[in-house]
Amino acid sequence: MNKKKLIDYSIFVPSLLIIIAISIPFALYEKESLELLNAIFDYIVEVFSWGYLWYGIILVVAGLYLSFSKYGQVVLGDPNEKPRFSLFEYASILIAMGVGSTIMRTGMLQWTSVANDPPAGVDPGSAEALLWGNSYSMFLWGFQVFAIFVMAAPAMAYILHVKKRPLMRISEACRDIFGDKFTDGIGGKFLDILFLISILAGAAVTLGLGAPIITHNLSSLLNMDVTFTMTIIVTIIWVFLFSLSAYLGIEKGIKRLSTWNMWLAGLFAIFILIAGPGVFILNYFSDSLNFLLSNYLNFSLNTESVYEGSASHVQSNTVFWFAYSATWAMLHSVFAAKISRGRTIKEMILTYLLAPTLISWIATGVLGGLGVNRYLEGDLGILEFVENEERMAAIPEILNTLPLGSMAIVIFIIVALIFLTTTLDSTTYTVAAYTSTRDMSKFEPPKTLRIIIAAVITGLALVLMRIGGLAPLEVISGLMGLPIIALQFLLIYAAKRMIDKDQAWKHNIRKP
């Protein structure tokens, strides 16, 4: 087959052109565009705060319903075949994709935002504010977010592994709802282009905004300023890694990196416990978990409607976090669908709900506990530091308080770099699979296409990093969450409809 025919230009090219057309004017007028976009986003958040909060709850309920009803036993593929990956490998891949390097940033620093701006009635910097801070960091990486990430996956996995449809696309999953004319026409193209725009924009933002996690630690390690040249060098190394991993594929690249990083991250956590304030971290983790579980509904549904003044960080950031997570929902679901051959719907949903949540809570307990201890001991005025300095610069300041601080920074850089790599190689692989014209139920996306996608994402990110425009694109990514939410609920219905039509709970299940 001609390589040119392996790419569906009818959805890839329009998506790329639309992103470029949006990015250029926003980059040229970054300040004005940011003011406009933030005003729009703030208005949506203000009007639909309640909706975003209930959206997360509803998806968790839907996930539990699909898991523990007759639909949960449906096998995604041949009921007689073994799952493609062991449970540890499967969970590691989902964790690396779902959590990524962002947990390294939020785990270490998110508590400071809450401690400085706690809910109404709580004094900033107080003991109660510190408990709110770390437990809120755990809540951000809880059941609602991972339900947002996985709940479109059953439909995508069903069309790919059970119905064996060649194209792994949203339009295909909606075929049973809208019919052939819509799916094969402009309507189907619109859905697929919408998906690609949100993912290409989000990937460019991740590449652009992920670099500071590395550069600020390198800056401290090498005792030099963060420059654009340093950022370019870090980005090139990172691009090489995720391009190579995506090129090697899931088995040789993504799976190996994900499983290796689980072990390395575990060793890093043990090092912090032994070299740092281990007893305090374990006690504070227990207190934070207790506070989280005791206040889970408060975190989940509180809009602070009866309090005067602006919303606290907890209230406003929760809505933003769910809105921004919705932007990535389809990418996570498409990727989870691709790697779930041989798993039941119950295994897929519960693994995504539980494994990343557990790892995230442990990471937050260790990293956040270290930072809080340094604040309480007076070693670091971190609450003032994060307000007056670049936030990312606080991470090496905290790590440097450990014995062998330089080694801790090096390990942190490696773990963060691998997490960043596994996030973007999964993204690159998924976009390549989505835009490929190959039969995705039988083949992997072409390696050439994976490299092309990696080059496109990198080029877009580097241009925007240089001329400005990443910040507006980040807000646009958040706004993209609104149509994606509608698509999610549509795909949940599509999954139920297809399974009911095929009576798959009778025929496509594992035999005793």
Order of alpha helices (4+ residues) and beta strands (2+ residues): alpha-alpha-alpha-alpha-alpha-alpha-alpha-alpha-alpha-alpha-alpha-alpha-alpha-alpha-alpha-alpha-alpha-alpha-alpha-alpha-alpha-alpha-alpha
